[in-house]
Amino acid sequence: MNDPFGQAIHEYLAKDKAPDIQVNSNYTENESIPVSYLFRNEKQMPEIEKVAFKKCKGRILDVGAAAGCHSLILQKKGFNVTALEKSKLSVEVMKNQGIIKVVHADIFEYNEKQFNTILLLMNGAGIGGTMEGLVKLLSHLKTLLLENGQILMDSSDIKYLFEEEDGSEWVDLANDKYYGEMEYEVSFKKWNDKFNWLFIDSENLTKVANLAGLGCNIIAKGPHHDYLAQLKL
C-alpha cells in the first residue's frame, strides 16, 4: 500500500514513536514532518486552528483528517463531527482512537450528507492541488453545505520563498503556473507518494472562492504568512 502518511500514523499509534516523514518539493528539499505533530493536542495547536475551533458550529465535516487530532478535540467539546480521510490506515487509527464517525472516502467523490461547518486545516487549501483544482474542490464543498453553512480553511502565502536578500522578489516569469502550485514527494521508510499541493495567498483565495460562488472573509492571521478563511454562500 503506497500510503506514507497512513503508514507513519499507523506506526506511531502502535509504538508511540516513528521516524519523521520526509518531504521534498519543486521548491524545497530535505524537509521533514514529525509524526507526533499529527497527534497534537489542543494546547499544541497553532492559534489559527484554535480560532477555527471557536468558529465551528452544528454538524462538522473534518476533511483530510489524517490522525484525527482536530476531530478528537471537537468530539470532546461535544460537537457532532465526522472525520473524512482517503487513507485506509489513517481511518483505522482514528477509529482506534475513539472517533465515533469516520468516513473512508476521497472528498471529491463524497456526497452522502450536508454539514453546517466544513473544516480543512493544516493548509487545507492544499487539497485542491492547483488553482483549477481548488475551484473544483470549493464548488463541490458548496453542495455539502447546509443553509447558512461555512467552510473554514487555512493556507499560507509562500511568496517569501522568492524574496532576495535586498527585499526584491524573484518569480519565474516564463512559467505561467501560479507560484503556490507545488509538486510534493513524500516518503516514510519504503513508502513514497507524489502529488500536487497548493499554497494560496488570501487575495487569490478570495478570487477562487468567488469563482465557486462563495464569499471569503479572512478571520485570523498567523506568524508565518498563514491565515484562516471563512467561506460562505
Steps between C-alpha positions, in 0.01 A plus 500: 500500500662825381387718790793664684284718724273211592795268568667764721180574692429129548852430631492797736176388663632143537846587634459857634785599270592499132766650273421839348313522170741630235384772260649637178340736249577695186604792727642334811685183597592292803217629719328278754175471696511345849219244511421614856382831350205314347397387850527839675253611767312829517773680697748411225282637220595818308286801594310506171387141562377600847304781334349245262381289795323805645330569166373145454125446525242229441583184313868500396694325223876482564655452154839331467488413867828296501549369857185683613649754741244769407205260504599365842510849650163596349343170607618559859341845483168334421479571129344263247811453285573267211865434410556439130824349373601312185782307672366164619774468765426847637132409520596195710706720732216748551256222583751352746532840666128511563373737232137403464430604139773421249452484122748337261460707182655749260339839564458558125273193488319535833136616489323306777401781739494877544661696782491833681879522511758348266849511647824483299803566720879449477501701176166356399501696174781268392251221437397684183847436360488783246302821453266321260471209742411734785212647300378144444541415869316809626221453245453147634522602866229759436257216420577344841404812696172536683323837492720770659787251510869588490836368382797569730826464309859603561794559269823700468646748255840352405617804303774540762677202341577725203624803695862607446719634780438858386124453537429466130304202373593235246236297323553300181309724262542247220283261697128575477423275797401674824800502735305326777437188292753252635600146411563291810681173551441349844666189640492288814736201511431305176176679417484815288245706316494794258219753478418864428449731798383861501602795715285803415513862611185651649427728203503212254300279737230767498499498119484120484221492760303753297540283187345216701212723610627559855591807700830505686594673825846479662432450871848433642865540405796299626868589540626308195308660210210268591134590543154356566214572262125464544315425174122532479222513242 
